[in-house]
């Protein structure tokens, strides 16, 4: 195998796709290896280190970026073991491998590690109290990474979306073409985070400190600036899409409370994340969530200008 500097775990997810486009734009894809679930299955924990050793025995890997996760929040409630394997045990083994090889490790966590009450943005030092299995598994993953003492950056983020795959943004556009009225939750507040921006900013942050000694390992909140509800996010999506998409038939968006929405999973009402630690450490500008949405919308309709 050619020399690989960067290994990205995950190949088809929206964040891994964003990293692929980022590295392609920088003309350094030759030094990057993307591993799909077929290549490296985080649920098969006994094989992770062996697979990495086999693939990269002759490489000097500088950084492993883990974008893989089990994010099927409702399904996870009845598949706890699978979630903890993928979101906790697997990342811990990846981190151990990085510690052994003196390789940096970038990992993405979630706002779901907090209890989600109140209205004040959560800090990295705020008490964690996950409301569901997904949040608990991601928190366990953070702890396992930290225990290895590898050089790591753990980014807690929120509400990731992009123009690819199944996410809130793409789901709204699909539903908007088939339903005249949509009921959207209005009392869960957070920051919709464009996957492209998340990849760009997290990579820029890493590049700023990759040669620092000591390496500033730790947990950092990283999401878009600003806050809104799912209802506010949906409203803005259709405000921007309607002039561009002739297939949209949705005429009414009705705000509803979480308690009115049938779900077996308890979700945080307050997903606001404080960004001061990230900004102080890396001195990088973080775009507002509306800027990300506009950019995403431009990409979607650039290839389908009229949606005839």
C-alpha positions as CSV (number, residue, x, y, z in Angstrom):
1,X,0.0,0.0,0.0
2,X,1.1,3.6,-0.7
3,X,2.1,5.6,2.3
4,X,-1.0,6.8,4.1
5,X,-1.0,9.8,6.4
6,X,-4.7,10.0,7.2
7,X,-7.1,7.2,7.9
8,X,-10.9,8.0,8.0
9,X,-13.1,5.4,9.6
10,X,-16.4,5.5,7.8
11,X,-16.9,6.0,4.1
12,X,-20.5,6.6,3.2
13,X,-21.8,8.8,6.0
14,X,-22.4,12.5,5.6
15,X,-19.4,13.5,7.6
16,X,-17.0,11.1,5.9
17,X,-18.3,12.3,2.5
18,X,-17.6,15.9,3.6
19,X,-14.0,14.9,4.6
20,X,-13.6,13.2,1.2
21,X,-14.6,16.3,-0.7
22,X,-12.4,18.4,1.6
23,X,-9.3,16.3,1.0
24,X,-10.1,16.1,-2.8
25,X,-10.3,19.9,-2.9
26,X,-6.9,20.0,-1.2
27,X,-5.5,17.5,-3.8
28,X,-4.2,15.1,-1.1
29,X,-6.5,12.1,-1.5
30,X,-3.5,10.0,-2.4
31,X,-2.4,10.1,1.2
32,X,-5.9,9.4,2.7
33,X,-7.5,6.0,3.2
34,X,-11.3,5.8,3.8
35,X,-12.4,2.6,5.5
36,X,-16.0,1.4,5.0
37,X,-17.8,-0.8,7.5
38,X,-16.9,-3.7,5.2
39,X,-13.2,-2.8,5.6
40,X,-13.4,-2.2,9.4
41,X,-16.5,-3.1,11.4
42,X,-16.4,-1.5,14.8
43,X,-18.8,-4.2,16.2
44,X,-16.2,-6.8,15.5
45,X,-13.9,-5.5,18.3
46,X,-11.5,-8.4,18.3
47,X,-10.5,-7.7,14.7
48,X,-10.1,-3.9,14.8
49,X,-6.4,-3.7,15.8
50,X,-5.4,-6.6,13.6
51,X,-7.1,-5.0,10.6
52,X,-5.3,-1.7,11.2
53,X,-2.0,-3.4,11.7
54,X,-2.5,-5.4,8.5
55,X,-3.5,-2.4,6.4
56,X,-1.0,0.1,7.6
57,X,2.0,-1.9,8.8
58,X,4.3,0.0,6.4
59,X,2.7,3.4,6.9
60,X,3.4,6.3,9.2
61,X,-0.2,7.2,10.0
62,X,-0.4,10.7,11.5
63,X,-4.1,10.9,12.3
64,X,-7.1,8.6,12.5
65,X,-10.5,10.4,12.1
66,X,-13.5,8.4,13.3
67,X,-16.7,9.5,11.7
68,X,-18.4,6.1,12.1
69,X,-21.2,5.7,14.7
70,X,-24.5,4.0,15.3
71,X,-26.9,6.9,15.2
72,X,-30.2,5.1,14.8
73,X,-31.4,6.6,18.1
74,X,-34.8,4.8,18.3
75,X,-33.5,1.4,17.1
76,X,-30.6,1.6,19.5
77,X,-33.0,1.5,22.5
78,X,-33.6,-2.2,21.8
79,X,-30.1,-2.9,20.5
80,X,-28.0,-1.6,23.3
81,X,-25.1,-4.1,22.9
82,X,-24.6,-3.1,19.2
83,X,-24.6,0.6,20.1
84,X,-22.0,0.2,22.8
85,X,-19.8,-1.9,20.6
86,X,-19.9,0.7,17.8
87,X,-20.0,3.9,19.8
88,X,-17.8,3.0,22.8
89,X,-15.8,-0.2,22.7
90,X,-14.8,0.2,19.0
91,X,-13.6,3.9,19.4
92,X,-11.7,2.9,22.6
93,X,-9.8,0.2,20.6
94,X,-9.1,2.7,17.8
95,X,-7.7,5.1,20.4
96,X,-5.6,2.4,22.0
97,X,-4.1,1.6,18.6
98,X,-3.4,5.4,18.1
99,X,-1.7,5.5,21.5
100,X,0.6,2.6,20.6
101,X,1.5,4.1,17.3
102,X,1.8,7.7,18.6
103,X,-0.9,8.7,16.1
104,X,-3.4,11.4,16.7
105,X,-7.1,10.6,17.0
106,X,-10.1,12.7,16.1
107,X,-13.5,11.6,17.2
108,X,-17.0,13.0,17.1
109,X,-19.4,12.9,20.0
110,X,-22.8,14.5,20.6
111,X,-25.0,16.9,22.6
112,X,-26.9,13.8,23.7
113,X,-24.3,13.3,26.5
114,X,-26.1,16.1,28.5
115,X,-29.5,15.9,30.2
116,X,-30.9,18.6,28.0
117,X,-32.8,20.8,30.5
118,X,-32.6,24.5,31.0
119,X,-31.8,27.2,28.4
120,X,-28.1,27.8,29.1
121,X,-25.6,26.4,26.5
122,X,-23.7,23.4,27.8
123,X,-20.0,23.7,28.5
124,X,-17.5,20.9,28.2
125,X,-17.3,20.9,32.0
126,X,-21.1,20.7,32.5
127,X,-22.4,17.5,34.2
128,X,-23.2,14.7,31.8
129,X,-26.5,12.8,32.2
130,X,-27.6,11.1,28.9
131,X,-31.3,10.5,28.5
132,X,-31.1,7.6,26.2
133,X,-28.9,4.6,25.1
134,X,-27.4,6.6,22.2
135,X,-26.2,9.3,24.5
136,X,-24.9,6.8,27.1
137,X,-23.0,4.9,24.4
138,X,-21.4,8.0,23.1
139,X,-20.4,9.2,26.6
140,X,-18.9,5.8,27.2
141,X,-16.9,6.2,24.0
142,X,-15.5,9.5,25.2
143,X,-14.4,8.0,28.5
144,X,-12.7,5.0,26.8
145,X,-10.8,7.3,24.5
146,X,-9.6,9.5,27.3
147,X,-8.5,6.4,29.3
148,X,-6.0,5.4,26.6
149,X,-4.1,8.7,27.0
150,X,-3.7,8.9,23.2
151,X,-3.4,12.4,21.7
152,X,-7.0,13.1,20.9
153,X,-9.6,15.7,19.9
154,X,-13.2,14.8,20.8
155,X,-15.7,17.1,19.2
156,X,-19.2,17.2,20.7
157,X,-21.5,18.4,18.0
158,X,-25.2,18.6,17.2
159,X,-27.9,18.2,14.5
160,X,-25.6,17.2,11.6
161,X,-27.1,17.4,8.2
162,X,-25.9,17.6,4.5
163,X,-27.1,17.2,1.0
164,X,-26.4,13.5,1.0
165,X,-27.9,10.6,2.9
166,X,-30.9,10.6,5.2
167,X,-31.0,13.5,7.7
168,X,-33.4,16.2,8.7
169,X,-32.6,18.4,5.8
170,X,-33.1,15.8,3.1
171,X,-36.1,14.3,4.9
172,X,-37.9,17.7,4.9
173,X,-37.4,18.2,1.2
174,X,-38.7,14.7,0.5
175,X,-41.8,15.2,2.8
176,X,-42.3,18.7,1.3
177,X,-43.0,17.0,-2.1
178,X,-45.5,14.6,-0.7
179,X,-47.4,16.3,2.1
180,X,-49.3,19.6,2.3
181,X,-48.9,19.9,6.1
182,X,-46.1,18.9,8.3
183,X,-46.0,18.9,12.1
184,X,-42.5,19.7,13.4
185,X,-41.2,19.8,17.0
186,X,-40.7,23.3,18.3
187,X,-39.4,22.9,21.9
188,X,-36.1,21.1,21.1
189,X,-33.4,23.8,20.7
190,X,-30.0,23.4,19.1
191,X,-27.7,24.3,16.3
192,X,-28.1,22.6,12.9
193,X,-24.6,21.8,11.8
194,X,-23.7,21.5,8.2
195,X,-21.4,18.5,7.7
196,X,-19.2,20.3,5.2
197,X,-18.5,23.1,7.7
198,X,-17.9,20.6,10.5
199,X,-15.3,18.7,8.4
200,X,-13.6,22.0,7.4
201,X,-13.5,23.5,10.8
202,X,-12.4,20.4,12.7
203,X,-9.6,19.8,10.2
204,X,-8.5,23.4,10.4
205,X,-8.4,23.1,14.2
206,X,-6.3,19.9,14.0
207,X,-3.9,21.5,11.6
208,X,-3.4,24.4,13.9
209,X,-2.2,22.2,16.8
210,X,-1.0,19.0,15.3
211,X,2.6,19.9,16.0
212,X,2.1,21.4,19.4
213,X,3.9,19.8,22.4
214,X,2.1,19.1,24.6
215,X,-0.8,18.2,22.3
216,X,-4.0,19.9,23.6
217,X,-6.0,16.7,24.0
218,X,-9.5,17.1,25.3
219,X,-13.2,17.5,24.6
220,X,-14.4,20.5,22.6
221,X,-17.9,21.6,21.7
222,X,-18.1,22.2,18.0
223,X,-21.3,23.0,16.1
224,X,-22.7,25.9,14.1
225,X,-23.2,29.3,15.7
226,X,-26.7,30.3,16.7
227,X,-29.7,28.3,17.8
228,X,-33.1,27.4,16.6
229,X,-35.8,24.7,17.0
230,X,-36.5,21.9,14.6
231,X,-39.6,23.9,13.6
232,X,-37.4,26.9,13.0
233,X,-35.0,24.9,10.9
234,X,-37.8,23.3,8.8
235,X,-39.3,26.8,8.3
236,X,-36.1,28.2,7.0
237,X,-35.5,25.1,4.7
238,X,-38.8,25.7,3.0
239,X,-38.4,29.5,2.9
240,X,-35.2,29.0,0.9
241,X,-36.4,26.0,-1.2
242,X,-39.8,27.1,-2.4
243,X,-38.5,29.6,-5.0
244,X,-36.2,26.8,-6.4
245,X,-38.3,23.6,-6.1
246,X,-41.4,23.3,-8.3
247,X,-42.2,19.9,-6.8
248,X,-42.9,21.2,-3.3
249,X,-46.5,21.1,-2.2
250,X,-46.2,21.7,1.5
251,X,-48.4,24.7,2.5
252,X,-48.4,24.6,6.3
253,X,-45.9,23.8,9.0
254,X,-47.4,23.3,12.4
255,X,-45.3,23.5,15.5
256,X,-45.8,20.8,18.1
257,X,-44.3,20.0,21.5
258,X,-42.1,16.9,22.1
259,X,-44.8,15.4,24.3
260,X,-47.2,15.4,21.4
261,X,-44.7,13.4,19.2
262,X,-44.9,9.7,19.5
263,X,-41.4,8.3,20.3
264,X,-39.9,5.7,22.6
265,X,-36.8,7.8,23.0
266,X,-36.4,10.8,25.4
267,X,-34.5,13.5,23.6
268,X,-32.8,16.6,25.1
269,X,-34.9,19.8,24.9
270,X,-31.8,22.0,25.3
271,X,-29.0,21.0,22.9
272,X,-27.3,24.4,22.9
273,X,-23.5,24.0,23.1
274,X,-21.1,26.7,24.4
275,X,-18.3,27.3,21.9
276,X,-15.9,29.5,23.9
277,X,-13.3,26.7,24.7
278,X,-13.0,25.8,21.0
279,X,-12.7,29.4,19.9
280,X,-10.1,30.2,22.6
281,X,-8.0,27.2,21.8
282,X,-8.1,27.3,18.0
283,X,-9.0,30.9,17.2
284,X,-11.3,29.9,14.3
285,X,-14.5,31.5,13.1
286,X,-17.5,29.2,13.2
287,X,-20.3,29.9,10.6
288,X,-23.9,30.6,11.7
289,X,-26.3,27.7,11.1
290,X,-28.2,29.8,8.5
291,X,-25.0,30.2,6.4
292,X,-24.5,26.5,6.4
293,X,-28.1,25.9,5.3
294,X,-27.8,28.4,2.4
295,X,-24.6,26.8,1.2
296,X,-26.2,23.3,1.4
297,X,-29.3,24.6,-0.5
298,X,-27.1,26.0,-3.2
299,X,-25.4,22.6,-3.7
300,X,-28.7,20.8,-3.9
301,X,-30.3,23.0,-6.5
302,X,-27.1,23.8,-8.5
303,X,-27.4,20.3,-10.1
304,X,-31.3,20.5,-10.2
305,X,-32.0,24.2,-10.9
306,X,-35.8,23.9,-11.4
307,X,-36.6,20.5,-10.1
308,X,-39.0,19.9,-13.0
